[in-house]
Amino acid sequence: MYFIDTHTHLYDEQFAGDADEAVGRAVRAGVTKMILPDIDRSSRKAMFTLADRFRGTLFPCLGLHPTSVGPGWEEEIEEMESMTEEKIQAIGETGLDFYWSREFADEQEKAFERQIRLACRKGLPVIVHSRDATEAVFKVLERCRHLSPVGVFHAFSGSIETYRRLSGYGDWYVGIGGVVTFRKASIAETVRQIPLDRILLETDSPYLTPVPHRGERNESSYIPLIAEKIAVQKGIDIEEVASVTSGNAERLFSI
């Protein structure tokens, strides 16, 4: 039995000083592969440096996070596009985030669409971040529907109706993380209805730490806690969750 963490920021400053140890703990917990989504140029070097130390275990991506979209965003995208010959597994994380501010909402939509189109040209999946922006995300997906994008909606917390709506806009998986273990979290009920062959496991470390470690720094070694909760919700063995979700991740990210 092995697991794959499809969304972890192990290169984040919160791991300064013990990133290698965190990777080791994850591998010992059975998390044998981890996807590193990109944020922006400020942390990109750290991401690639860490991935180089753990080739075959850590897999980097390229993207511009929506909260990093601001003045000069086009230059950021151009720099990212110039690096797509690097060995990467996906474009992302990209998407829309209107939780903190809508000041650059139009620019976020343009950056999101541009990254979807880049991914489709390169034959890569997209890692989508969506927060307080569901309808705007679907508006962008509608413009890109003819490209048949593939990817994952990271940290999915939507309703079953939102999940079903996704299927009309490409080949999409949903990333389920630590929130599924939170008491009263609606995704814990929704996950019962989402087919296992559409689910990916993720931590989003160092954020969204699962119970019983909530309040601590999250890390990839906690993936089995998420898998266990999904197994309980679906009434199946954790071995089945591990097998199916790991197969999903291997196919989507070609790892």
SERO-4910 file (N, C-alpha, C, O; in steps of 0.05 Angstrom, whole numbers):
BEGIN
 pado doro    nc1    nc2    nc3   cac1   cac2   cac3    cc1    cc2    cc3    oc1    oc2    oc3
  Met    A     17    -24      0      0      0      0     18     25      0     36     27     17
  Tyr    A     13     43    -19     27     68    -19      8     91    -27    -13     86    -38
  Phe    A     17    115    -21      0    139    -25     16    159    -42     40    158    -44
  Ile    A      1    178    -54     13    201    -68     -1    226    -58    -25    229    -57
  Asp    A     16    245    -50      6    272    -42      8    289    -67     29    296    -77
  Thr    A    -16    297    -77    -16    311   -103    -15    342    -99    -18    356   -119
  His    A    -11    351    -75     -9    380    -71      5    386    -45     -8    385    -23
  Thr    A     31    392    -46     46    398    -21     67    419    -27     82    417    -47
  His    A     69    439     -9     88    460    -12    112    456      7    117    472     24
  Leu    A    126    434      3    148    427     21    171    446     19    189    446     36
  Tyr    A    171    463     -2    192    483     -5    185    509      9    201    528      8
  Asp    A    162    510     22    153    534     35    172    542     58    186    524     69
  Glu    A    173    567     65    191    576     86    185    563    113    203    561    130
  Gln    A    161    553    117    154    539    142    170    513    145    172    502    167
  Phe    A    181    503    122    197    479    124    227    484    124    243    466    122
  Ala    A    234    510    126    263    517    126    276    503    149    268    505    172
  Gly    A    297    488    143    312    474    163    305    445    166    322    429    176
  Asp    A    281    436    158    274    408    161    258    397    137    243    378    141
  Ala    A    261    409    114    246    399     91    254    370     84    237    353     78
  Asp    A    281    365     85    290    337     79    278    317     99    271    295     91
  Glu    A    278    325    124    266    307    144    236    303    139    226    281    143
  Ala    A    222    324    131    193    321    125    189    302    102    170    286    102
  Val    A    206    303     81    204    284     59    209    256     70    194    237     62
  Gly    A    229    252     86    234    226     98    211    215    114    205    191    112
  Arg    A    198    232    130    175    223    146    153    214    127    139    195    133
  Ala    A    149    229    106    127    222     87    133    195     74    115    178     73
  Val    A    157    190     65    164    165     52    160    142     72    150    121     65
  Arg    A    169    146     97    165    125    117    135    119    122    128     97    131
  Ala    A    118    140    118     89    136    122     76    124     98     52    120     98
  Gly    A     92    118     77     81    105     53     74    125     32     62    117     11
  Val    A     80    150     35     75    170     15     99    172     -3    118    186      3
  Thr    A     99    157    -25    123    153    -40    128    174    -62    150    176    -72
  Lys    A    107    189    -69    110    210    -89     94    234    -80     73    232    -68
  Met    A    105    258    -87     92    283    -79     94    304   -101    116    308   -112
  Ile    A     72    317   -108     71    337   -128     75    364   -115     62    371    -95
  Leu    A     93    381   -126     99    407   -116     87    428   -134     99    435   -155
  Pro    A     64    440   -128     52    461   -144     69    487   -140     80    492   -119
  Asp    A     70    502   -161     85    527   -161     67    550   -152     43    548   -154
  Ile    A     79    571   -141     65    595   -132     71    619   -149     54    631   -162
  Asp    A     97    626   -150    107    648   -166    137    648   -165    149    630   -154
  Arg    A    149    667   -178    179    667   -180    193    669   -153    216    661   -151
  Ser    A    180    679   -132    193    683   -107    202    657    -94    221    657    -79
  Ser    A    188    635    -99    195    610    -86    202    588   -106    207    565    -99
  Arg    A    203    595   -131    207    575   -152    235    562   -150    237    537   -154
  Lys    A    256    578   -145    282    566   -142    283    546   -120    295    524   -123
  Ala    A    271    552    -97    271    534    -74    256    508    -82    264    486    -74
  Met    A    234    511    -97    219    487   -105    236    468   -123    237    444   -118
  Phe    A    249    480   -143    265    463   -161    289    451   -147    297    429   -153
  Thr    A    301    467   -129    324    457   -115    317    433    -98    332    413    -97
  Leu    A    294    434    -84    285    412    -67    278    388    -85    286    365    -78
  Ala    A    264    393   -107    257    371   -125    281    357   -136    281    333   -139
  Asp    A    302    372   -142    327    360   -153    340    341   -133    352    321   -140
  Arg    A    337    348   -107    349    330    -87    334    304    -83    345    284    -74
  Phe    A    308    304    -91    292    280    -87    278    272   -114    254    269   -115
  Arg    A    294    269   -134    283    262   -160    270    234   -159    281    216   -146
  Gly    A    247    232   -171    232    207   -170    213    206   -146    196    188   -144
  Thr    A    216    225   -127    198    227   -104    183    253   -104    158    253    -99
  Leu    A    196    275   -110    184    301   -112    182    310   -142    201    307   -156
  Phe    A    159    321   -150    154    328   -177    144    357   -179    122    362   -171
  Pro    A    160    375   -190    153    403   -192    134    410   -214    131    395   -234
  Cys    A    121    433   -211    102    443   -231    110    472   -237    129    483   -224
  Leu    A     96    485   -255    100    514   -260     72    527   -261     54    518   -274
  Gly    A     70    550   -247     45    564   -247     47    590   -233     66    596   -219
  Leu    A     26    606   -236     23    632   -222     -2    631   -206    -24    631   -217
  His    A      1    631   -180    -22    629   -162    -39    654   -164    -28    676   -169
  Pro    A    -65    652   -162    -83    675   -166    -77    698   -146    -79    721   -154
  Thr    A    -69    692   -122    -63    714   -103    -36    727   -109    -30    747    -97
  Ser    A    -21    716   -128      4    728   -136      0    745   -161     19    757   -171
  Val    A    -25    746   -172    -31    762   -195    -35    791   -187    -52    797   -170
  Gly    A    -19    809   -198    -20    837   -192     -6    853   -213     -4    843   -236
  Pro    A      4    877   -207     19    892   -227     43    875   -237     58    863   -221
  Gly    A     47    874   -263     68    858   -274     63    829   -278     81    813   -282
  Trp    A     37    821   -275     30    792   -277     37    780   -304     45    757   -306
  Glu    A     35    797   -326     41    786   -352     71    778   -354     78    758   -367
  Glu    A     88    794   -342    116    788   -342    121    762   -327    138    745   -335
  Glu    A    107    758   -305    109    733   -290    101    709   -307    115    689   -307
  Ile    A     79    712   -322     70    690   -339     90    685   -361     97    661   -367
  Glu    A    101    705   -373    121    702   -394    146    687   -384    157    670   -398
  Glu    A    154    695   -360    177    681   -348    171    651   -344    187    634   -350
  Met    A    147    646   -334    139    618   -329    138    603   -356    147    580   -357
  Glu    A    126    616   -376    124    602   -402    151    596   -414    154    576   -428
  Ser    A    171    612   -408    198    608   -419    211    584   -405    232    574   -415
  Met    A    200    574   -384    212    552   -368    198    525   -373    205    506   -360
  Thr    A    179    524   -391    163    500   -394    179    477   -406    169    454   -407
  Glu    A    204    481   -414    220    459   -423    232    444   -399    244    423   -402
  Glu    A    230    457   -375    239    443   -351    221    418   -348    199    416   -359
  Lys    A    231    398   -333    216    374   -328    194    381   -307    201    382   -283
  Ile    A    170    384   -316    148    391   -298    125    372   -303    123    359   -324
  Gln    A    107    369   -284     85    350   -286     58    363   -290     38    350   -297
  Ala    A     56    390   -286     30    404   -289     35    434   -291     57    444   -285
  Ile    A     14    447   -299     13    477   -297     -4    484   -273    -28    476   -272
  Gly    A      7    498   -254     -8    506   -231     10    508   -206     33    498   -207
  Glu    A      1    521   -185    -28    523   -184    -36    550   -195    -23    571   -191
  Thr    A    -59    549   -209    -71    573   -221   -100    573   -212   -109    555   -198
  Gly    A   -115    593   -222   -143    594   -215   -152    621   -207   -140    641   -215
  Leu    A   -172    623   -189   -183    648   -180   -187    648   -150   -196    628   -139
  Asp    A   -181    670   -138   -185    673   -109   -195    701   -103   -180    720   -104
  Phe    A   -221    703    -97   -233    729    -91   -238    732    -61   -252    750    -52
  Tyr    A   -227    714    -45   -231    715    -16   -219    739     -3   -232    753     13
  Trp    A   -194    745    -10   -180    767      2   -186    794    -12   -189    814      2
  Ser    A   -189    793    -39   -194    818    -53   -203    812    -82   -196    792    -93
  Arg    A   -218    830    -93   -226    828   -121   -212    850   -138   -219    855   -161
  Glu    A   -192    862   -126   -178    884   -140   -167    876   -167   -169    892   -186
  Phe    A   -156    852   -169   -145    843   -194   -161    820   -206   -150    801   -217
  Ala    A   -188    821   -202   -205    799   -211   -202    794   -241   -199    771   -250
  Asp    A   -203    815   -257   -201    812   -286   -174    801   -294   -172    783   -311
  Glu    A   -153    810   -281   -126    800   -287   -123    771   -279   -110    755   -293
  Gln    A   -136    763   -257   -135    735   -248   -148    718   -270   -138    696   -276
  Glu    A   -171    726   -280   -185    711   -301   -167    708   -326   -166    686   -337
  Lys    A   -154    729   -334   -137    728   -357   -113    709   -353   -106    694   -370
  Ala    A   -101    711   -329    -78    694   -323    -87    665   -321    -72    647   -330
  Phe    A   -110    660   -310   -121    633   -308   -125    621   -336   -116    599   -341
  Glu    A   -139    635   -353   -144    625   -380   -118    621   -395   -115    601   -409
  Arg    A    -99    639   -392    -74    636   -406    -59    611   -397    -47    598   -414
  Gln    A    -61    605   -372    -47    581   -362    -62    555   -370    -49    535   -375
  Ile    A    -88    556   -372   -102    532   -382    -94    527   -411    -89    505   -419
  Arg    A    -93    548   -427    -86    545   -455    -57    535   -458    -52    519   -476
  Leu    A    -40    545   -441    -12    535   -441    -11    506   -435      3    490   -449
  Ala    A    -25    497   -415    -26    469   -407    -36    451   -430    -25    430   -435
  Cys    A    -57    461   -443    -68    445   -465    -48    443   -488    -46    422   -501
  Arg    A    -34    465   -494    -13    464   -515      9    444   -508     20    430   -526
  Lys    A     16    443   -483     38    426   -474     29    398   -467     46    381   -461
  Gly    A      4    393   -468     -6    366   -460     -3    360   -431      3    337   -423
  Leu    A     -6    381   -414     -3    378   -385    -29    382   -370    -47    397   -380
  Pro    A    -32    370   -347    -56    376   -331    -53    403   -317    -32    415   -316
  Val    A    -76    413   -307    -78    439   -293    -86    434   -264   -103    418   -259
  Ile    A    -72    448   -246    -79    447   -218    -94    473   -212    -83    495   -213
  Val    A   -120    471   -205   -138    494   -203   -143    500   -173   -151    483   -158
  His    A   -139    526   -167   -146    537   -140   -171    554   -144   -171    572   -161
  Ser    A   -191    549   -128   -216    564   -130   -226    571   -103   -232    553    -87
  Arg    A   -227    597    -97   -237    605    -70   -256    630    -74   -247    651    -83
  Asp    A   -281    626    -66   -301    647    -68   -303    657    -97   -307    681   -101
  Ala    A   -300    639   -116   -300    647   -144   -311    626   -163   -304    625   -186
  Thr    A   -330    610   -153   -339    587   -169   -350    595   -196   -343    583   -216
  Glu    A   -368    614   -197   -381    622   -222   -361    634   -241   -362    629   -266
  Ala    A   -342    649   -231   -322    661   -248   -303    639   -259   -294    641   -282
  Val    A   -297    619   -243   -281    597   -253   -295    583   -276   -283    576   -296
  Phe    A   -321    578   -273   -336    564   -294   -337    582   -319   -338    571   -341
  Lys    A   -338    608   -316   -338    625   -339   -312    622   -355   -313    621   -380
  Val    A   -290    620   -342   -264    615   -356   -264    588   -368   -255    584   -391
  Leu    A   -273    568   -353   -274    540   -364   -291    539   -389   -285    523   -407
  Glu    A   -313    554   -390   -330    554   -413   -315    564   -438   -319    553   -459
  Arg    A   -298    584   -435   -282    594   -457   -261    574   -466   -252    575   -489
  Cys    A   -254    556   -449   -233    536   -455   -244    508   -460   -229    489   -464
  Arg    A   -271    505   -459   -283    479   -461   -274    464   -486   -269    439   -484
  His    A   -272    478   -508   -265    465   -534   -236    453   -534   -230    437   -551
  Leu    A   -220    461   -514   -193    451   -512   -191    425   -497   -170    412   -497
  Ser    A   -213    417   -484   -214    392   -468   -192    391   -447   -176    372   -447
  Pro    A   -191    411   -430   -170    410   -409   -173    387   -390   -195    376   -386
  Val    A   -152    379   -378   -152    358   -357   -138    370   -332   -121    387   -335
  Gly    A   -145    360   -309   -132    370   -285   -147    363   -260   -163    345   -259
  Val    A   -141    378   -239   -152    374   -213   -161    400   -200   -147    420   -202
  Phe    A   -184    399   -187   -193    422   -171   -182    416   -143   -193    400   -128
  His    A   -161    431   -137   -147    427   -111   -164    437    -88   -179    456    -90
  Ala    A   -162    423    -65   -176    430    -41   -206    433    -46   -218    453    -37
  Phe    A   -217    414    -60   -245    416    -68   -263    416    -43   -260    399    -25
  Ser    A   -281    435    -41   -300    437    -19   -328    443    -28   -345    451    -12
  Gly    A   -333    439    -54   -359    446    -65   -380    424    -60   -374    404    -48
  Ser    A   -403    430    -70   -426    411    -67   -424    389    -88   -407    391   -106
  Ile    A   -440    369    -86   -441    348   -105   -450    358   -132   -443    349   -153
  Glu    A   -468    379   -131   -477    391   -156   -454    405   -171   -452    404   -195
  Thr    A   -437    419   -155   -414    432   -168   -395    411   -179   -385    415   -201
  Tyr    A   -391    389   -165   -374    368   -176   -385    357   -202   -370    354   -222
  Arg    A   -411    352   -203   -423    341   -227   -421    361   -250   -418    353   -274
  Arg    A   -423    386   -244   -422    407   -265   -394    407   -278   -391    413   -302
  Leu    A   -373    400   -263   -346    400   -273   -342    382   -297   -327    388   -316
  Ser    A   -357    360   -297   -353    340   -318   -359    351   -346   -350    339   -366
  Gly    A   -374    372   -348   -380    384   -374   -358    402   -385   -361    413   -407
  Tyr    A   -337    406   -369   -317    426   -377   -289    413   -380   -269    427   -380
  Gly    A   -287    387   -383   -262    374   -386   -260    349   -369   -280    340   -358
  Asp    A   -237    339   -367   -232    314   -351   -220    322   -324   -195    325   -322
  Trp    A   -237    325   -304   -228    337   -279   -230    317   -255   -249    302   -253
  Tyr    A   -209    318   -239   -209    304   -213   -214    325   -191   -213    349   -197
  Val    A   -218    315   -167   -220    333   -144   -199    325   -123   -196    301   -118
  Gly    A   -185    345   -112   -166    339    -91   -179    342    -64   -191    362    -57
  Ile    A   -177    320    -48   -189    320    -21   -166    320      0   -148    303     -1
  Gly    A   -168    339     18   -147    342     38   -157    341     66   -178    329     72
  Gly    A   -142    354     84   -147    352    112   -175    362    121   -184    354    142
  Val    A   -187    380    106   -213    390    114   -234    368    116   -253    370    132
  Val    A   -230    346    102   -249    324    103   -250    312    131   -270    298    138
  Thr    A   -229    316    147   -229    305    175   -240    324    195   -244    317    219
  Phe    A   -247    349    187   -257    369    206   -286    362    213   -302    354    197
  Arg    A   -292    367    238   -320    362    247   -338    382    234   -332    406    233
  Lys    A   -360    373    224   -381    389    210   -373    399    182   -387    415    170
  Ala    A   -350    390    171   -342    398    144   -361    384    124   -364    360    124
  Ser    A   -373    401    107   -392    390     87   -379    371     68   -393    353     58
  Ile    A   -353    374     62   -340    357     42   -339    328     52   -338    309     36
  Ala    A   -340    324     78   -340    297     89   -365    281     80   -363    257     76
  Glu    A   -387    295     77   -412    282     67   -411    281     36   -419    261     25
  Thr    A   -402    302     24   -401    302     -6   -383    280    -16   -390    269    -37
  Val    A   -361    275     -3   -342    255    -13   -354    227    -15   -345    210    -30
  Arg    A   -375    222      1   -389    196     -2   -400    192    -30   -401    170    -40
  Gln    A   -408    215    -43   -421    213    -69   -402    216    -93   -409    212   -116
  Ile    A   -377    225    -88   -358    229   -109   -345    202   -115   -334    189    -97
  Pro    A   -345    192   -140   -332    167   -146   -303    167   -138   -289    186   -142
  Leu    A   -294    144   -127   -266    143   -118   -246    146   -142   -224    156   -138
  Asp    A   -255    139   -166   -237    142   -188   -235    170   -199   -223    175   -219
  Arg    A   -247    189   -184   -245    218   -190   -231    233   -167   -230    258   -168
  Ile    A   -221    219   -147   -210    231   -123   -179    229   -123   -168    208   -129
  Leu    A   -166    251   -115   -138    251   -110   -134    259    -81   -149    275    -70
  Leu    A   -113    249    -68   -106    256    -41    -87    279    -41    -69    281    -59
  Glu    A    -89    297    -22    -71    320    -20    -70    331      8    -88    326     24
  Thr    A    -48    344     15    -46    357     41    -49    388     39    -60    400     57
  Asp    A    -38    400     18    -35    429     16    -17    438     39    -19    461     48
  Ser    A      1    421     48     19    429     69     36    453     60     44    455     37
  Pro    A     41    471     79     38    469    108     11    477    119      8    482    143
  Tyr    A     -9    479    102    -36    488    110    -56    465    113    -50    443    105
  Leu    A    -79    471    124   -103    453    125    -96    426    137   -102    405    126
  Thr    A    -83    427    161    -74    403    174    -98    386    184   -117    396    195
  Pro    A    -97    360    179   -120    342    187   -120    337    217   -100    340    230
  Val    A   -143    330    227   -147    320    254   -131    294    256   -133    278    237
  Pro    A   -116    288    277   -115    302    303    -93    322    306    -86    330    328
  His    A    -81    331    284    -58    350    285    -67    378    278    -50    396    275
  Arg    A    -92    383    277   -102    410    270    -90    431    288    -89    427    313
  Gly    A    -81    453    276    -67    474    292    -37    472    290    -23    491    297
  Glu    A    -27    449    280      1    445    276      8    450    246    -10    453    230
  Arg    A     33    451    240     41    453    212     34    426    198     39    405    209
  Asn    A     22    428    175     15    404    160     40    394    145     58    409    139
  Glu    A     40    368    138     61    356    122     51    331    108     30    320    115
  Ser    A     66    322     88     56    301     71     53    274     85     38    257     76
  Ser    A     67    271    108     65    245    122     37    241    134     30    219    143
  Tyr    A     20    262    133     -7    260    144    -28    250    123    -51    248    129
  Ile    A    -19    244     99    -37    235     78    -53    210     87    -77    209     82
  Pro    A    -41    190    101    -57    167    110    -81    174    127   -101    160    127
  Leu    A    -79    196    142   -102    205    158   -126    213    141   -149    208    147
  Ile    A   -119    226    119   -140    235    100   -152    210     86   -176    208     83
  Ala    A   -135    192     78   -144    168     65   -162    151     83   -182    140     74
  Glu    A   -155    150    109   -171    135    128   -199    147    131   -218    132    133
  Lys    A   -200    174    132   -226    187    134   -244    181    109   -268    176    112
  Ile    A   -232    183     86   -247    177     61   -257    148     62   -279    142     54
  Ala    A   -240    130     71   -248    101     73   -272     98     91   -290     83     85
  Val    A   -271    111    114   -293    110    133   -319    121    120   -340    109    123
  Gln    A   -317    144    107   -340    156     96   -352    139     74   -377    138     70
  Lys    A   -336    125     59   -345    109     37   -351     79     45   -362     64     29
  Gly    A   -343     72     69   -347     45     78   -330     24     63   -340      2     57
  Ile    A   -306     32     58   -287     14     43   -261     13     59   -257     27     78
  Asp    A   -243     -5     50   -217     -7     63   -198     15     54   -200     25     32
  Ile    A   -180     23     72   -161     43     65   -142     34     43   -132     50     27
  Glu    A   -138      7     41   -122     -3     19   -134      3     -8   -119      9    -27
  Glu    A   -160      3    -10   -174     10    -35   -171     40    -41   -166     47    -64
  Val    A   -173     56    -21   -169     85    -25   -141     90    -34   -138    106    -53
  Ala    A   -122     78    -22    -94     82    -30    -89     73    -59    -77     87    -74
  Ser    A    -99     49    -66    -94     38    -92   -107     55   -114    -94     62   -134
  Val    A   -132     62   -111   -147     77   -132   -137    106   -134   -132    115   -156
  Thr    A   -134    119   -112   -125    147   -114    -96    150   -124    -90    169   -138
  Ser    A    -79    131   -117    -52    131   -127    -51    126   -157    -36    139   -171
  Gly    A    -68    108   -166    -70    103   -195    -81    128   -209    -71    134   -231
  Asn    A   -100    141   -197   -111    166   -209    -88    186   -213    -85    199   -234
  Ala    A    -72    190   -192    -50    210   -192    -29    202   -212    -19    220   -227
  Glu    A    -22    177   -214     -2    168   -233    -10    173   -262      6    181   -279
  Arg    A    -36    168   -267    -46    173   -295    -47    203   -301    -38    212   -322
  Leu    A    -57    219   -282    -61    247   -288    -34    261   -291    -30    277   -310
  Phe    A    -15    256   -273     10    270   -273     33    255   -288     55    265   -289
  Ser    A     27    232   -299     47    216   -313     72    212   -296     94    217   -305
  Ile    A     67    202   -272     90    196   -254     91    166   -246    108    158   -231
***
